[in-house]
């Protein structure tokens, strides 16, 4: 693959990247490529070649470089002009990835959740669908992720009106806040506290419920 003439090690990078089968490449092998592709190393077709493996690693919570960057490369590759079936597959991957991480109770998912949520919320075209999947999930993981996000991101979300991530974003913040403060979600988080009160994260659920209650009072929230 061609690249910037400023890279003295470009030939070495190409040799290293193509020294393995696509399915054998790990997140370290693909990290440099994911960060530089289209801008300074390789083109959109090159990215499409490696994209299945990049997505596979992303699903394993081992995204090469950063999930935001991996998704943003789709924009640089003019994803909106790809064949309709290709766009459909990418969107299906994103929604499947969301369903997976929202119900993943592992420590790795807990650590990665904010970045994955922020990226998927920005690049997936239907934010309401993401919230519907979240509200319909009955898993312990989904309520843990929600509670921890509310507690950890209280100031950013409710005062600064933004969803924190690799790049902070405001475009979905208002809908997200309204969803969190709704009667439905308050009732659910109260119910889940009693179901999970012996879990290690039960205290976070309680804190989240207190934050929601206080925000509803302070904003004179219109209950829905």
Legacy VTK file of the C-alpha trace (Angstrom):
# vtk DataFile Version 3.0
C-alpha trace
ASCII
DATASET POLYDATA
POINTS 224 float
0.000 0.000 0.000
1.188 3.490 -0.796
1.650 6.022 1.972
3.165 9.312 3.010
6.761 9.826 1.820
7.526 11.035 5.340
7.316 7.450 6.611
10.775 5.860 6.435
9.408 2.508 7.611
6.506 2.252 5.142
7.906 -0.825 3.352
8.525 -2.509 6.695
4.946 -1.778 7.791
3.570 -3.294 4.599
5.684 -6.415 4.989
4.604 -6.844 8.606
0.907 -6.306 7.883
0.834 -8.777 4.991
2.969 -11.383 6.738
-0.149 -12.958 8.282
-3.482 -14.188 6.999
-6.289 -11.668 7.507
-7.980 -13.833 10.143
-4.738 -14.133 12.109
-4.138 -10.408 12.521
-4.632 -9.141 16.083
-5.366 -5.686 17.444
-1.675 -4.825 17.713
-1.047 -5.829 14.104
-3.863 -3.574 12.885
-3.520 -0.635 15.265
-1.099 1.458 13.208
-3.000 0.745 9.989
-6.380 1.662 11.510
-5.023 4.968 12.758
-3.355 5.952 9.477
-5.452 4.380 6.715
-6.911 6.715 4.069
-5.193 9.768 5.536
-1.521 8.760 5.271
-1.319 5.020 4.482
-3.516 3.049 2.121
-6.876 3.972 0.594
-10.565 3.224 1.055
-10.334 -0.106 -0.782
-7.481 -1.147 1.467
-9.620 -0.319 4.483
-12.502 -2.394 3.107
-10.143 -5.339 2.771
-9.182 -5.253 6.457
-12.576 -4.099 7.757
-14.027 -7.590 8.468
-11.141 -8.378 10.790
-11.218 -4.920 12.384
-14.929 -5.416 13.100
-14.331 -8.941 14.406
-11.777 -7.640 16.891
-14.090 -4.769 17.810
-16.816 -7.297 18.648
-14.314 -9.005 20.949
-13.706 -5.623 22.659
-10.218 -5.507 21.156
-10.680 -2.645 18.702
-7.452 -1.738 16.885
-6.498 1.815 17.871
-9.878 3.323 18.951
-13.442 2.346 18.097
-14.263 5.971 17.240
-11.386 6.087 14.750
-12.344 2.727 13.269
-15.888 3.969 12.630
-14.751 7.420 11.493
-12.672 5.801 8.762
-15.990 4.717 7.237
-16.808 8.391 6.766
-13.422 9.048 5.176
-13.995 6.035 2.918
-17.270 7.682 1.765
-19.296 4.856 3.234
-22.527 6.616 2.214
-21.626 5.900 -1.423
-20.954 2.171 -0.963
-23.381 -0.387 -2.332
-26.620 -0.525 -0.364
-25.986 -4.097 0.768
-22.566 -3.076 2.125
-24.052 -0.178 4.082
-26.735 -2.518 5.416
-24.164 -5.015 6.653
-22.182 -2.303 8.456
-25.308 -0.989 10.191
-26.319 -4.533 11.135
-22.896 -5.012 12.674
-23.223 -1.814 14.714
-26.609 -2.764 16.133
-25.435 -6.301 16.905
-22.364 -4.845 18.609
-24.622 -2.605 20.710
-26.851 -5.513 21.729
-23.753 -7.465 22.683
-22.016 -4.889 24.843
-25.203 -3.690 26.528
-25.695 -7.219 27.876
-22.026 -7.996 28.536
-21.343 -8.176 32.266
-17.575 -8.618 31.972
-14.994 -6.270 33.458
-13.722 -5.580 29.951
-17.170 -4.452 28.798
-17.497 -2.240 31.868
-14.176 -0.590 31.033
-14.949 -0.141 27.324
-18.636 0.734 27.573
-18.450 4.542 27.490
-16.273 4.654 24.378
-18.357 2.036 22.572
-21.615 3.791 23.465
-20.336 7.191 22.384
-19.060 5.861 19.048
-22.120 3.786 18.210
-24.444 6.622 19.245
-22.641 8.988 16.891
-22.219 6.749 13.846
-25.358 4.583 13.944
-28.167 6.474 12.153
-31.003 5.765 14.620
-30.239 6.778 18.203
-33.819 6.042 19.319
-33.361 2.410 18.312
-30.315 2.152 20.556
-32.291 3.502 23.517
-35.171 1.119 22.812
-32.807 -1.846 22.914
-31.378 -0.555 26.188
-34.754 -0.031 27.823
-36.039 -3.431 26.715
-33.028 -5.341 28.036
-33.589 -7.118 31.344
-29.984 -8.146 31.901
-28.008 -7.131 34.965
-25.309 -5.795 32.685
-27.618 -3.300 30.992
-28.720 -1.707 34.262
-25.137 -1.739 35.557
-23.895 0.093 32.460
-26.719 2.619 32.729
-26.200 3.276 36.430
-22.459 3.664 36.105
-22.846 5.987 33.141
-25.328 8.217 34.994
-23.147 8.386 38.111
-19.826 8.836 36.326
-21.126 11.252 33.668
-23.594 13.253 35.779
-21.927 16.636 35.252
-21.137 16.163 31.569
-24.599 14.883 30.734
-26.973 16.939 32.853
-25.022 20.203 33.185
-22.974 20.347 29.995
-25.577 18.496 27.905
-23.087 16.254 26.144
-22.250 12.586 25.753
-18.586 12.123 26.599
-16.330 10.004 24.438
-13.360 10.132 22.098
-15.023 13.273 20.799
-17.702 14.774 23.043
-21.027 15.133 21.256
-24.225 17.042 21.873
-26.456 15.903 19.022
-28.138 13.071 20.974
-27.747 14.404 24.507
-31.207 15.954 24.829
-32.987 12.782 23.733
-30.767 10.724 26.029
-31.539 12.964 29.024
-35.280 12.844 28.361
-35.101 9.061 28.132
-33.181 8.731 31.397
-35.572 11.064 33.232
-38.729 9.401 31.927
-41.184 7.663 34.245
-40.411 4.385 32.492
-36.688 4.468 33.179
-37.057 5.754 36.736
-39.466 2.912 37.467
-37.144 0.395 35.862
-34.070 1.510 37.774
-36.030 1.398 41.037
-37.216 -2.126 40.234
-33.748 -3.288 39.242
-32.284 -2.057 42.513
-34.369 -4.572 44.455
-33.565 -7.326 41.963
-29.828 -6.602 42.195
-29.472 -5.410 45.776
-27.011 -8.209 46.590
-24.818 -7.349 43.596
-21.615 -5.336 43.984
-23.007 -2.543 41.780
-26.274 -2.125 43.714
-24.965 1.054 45.340
-24.409 2.583 41.905
-28.022 1.829 41.002
-29.143 3.611 44.168
-26.965 6.635 43.375
-28.316 6.715 39.835
-31.893 6.670 41.135
-31.121 9.605 43.452
-29.561 11.567 40.576
-32.567 10.932 38.341
-35.002 11.967 41.079
-33.071 15.157 41.799
-32.792 16.046 38.110
-36.508 15.525 37.566
-37.262 17.924 40.395
-34.728 20.563 39.392
-35.766 20.639 35.740
-39.513 20.305 36.299
-39.268 17.393 33.909
-42.332 16.605 31.855
-42.887 12.961 32.674
-43.438 10.629 29.745
LINES 1 225
224 0 1 2 3 4 5 6 7 8 9 10 11 12 13 14 15 16 17 18 19 20 21 22 23 24 25 26 27 28 29 30 31 32 33 34 35 36 37 38 39 40 41 42 43 44 45 46 47 48 49 50 51 52 53 54 55 56 57 58 59 60 61 62 63 64 65 66 67 68 69 70 71 72 73 74 75 76 77 78 79 80 81 82 83 84 85 86 87 88 89 90 91 92 93 94 95 96 97 98 99 100 101 102 103 104 105 106 107 108 109 110 111 112 113 114 115 116 117 118 119 120 121 122 123 124 125 126 127 128 129 130 131 132 133 134 135 136 137 138 139 140 141 142 143 144 145 146 147 148 149 150 151 152 153 154 155 156 157 158 159 160 161 162 163 164 165 166 167 168 169 170 171 172 173 174 175 176 177 178 179 180 181 182 183 184 185 186 187 188 189 190 191 192 193 194 195 196 197 198 199 200 201 202 203 204 205 206 207 208 209 210 211 212 213 214 215 216 217 218 219 220 221 222 223
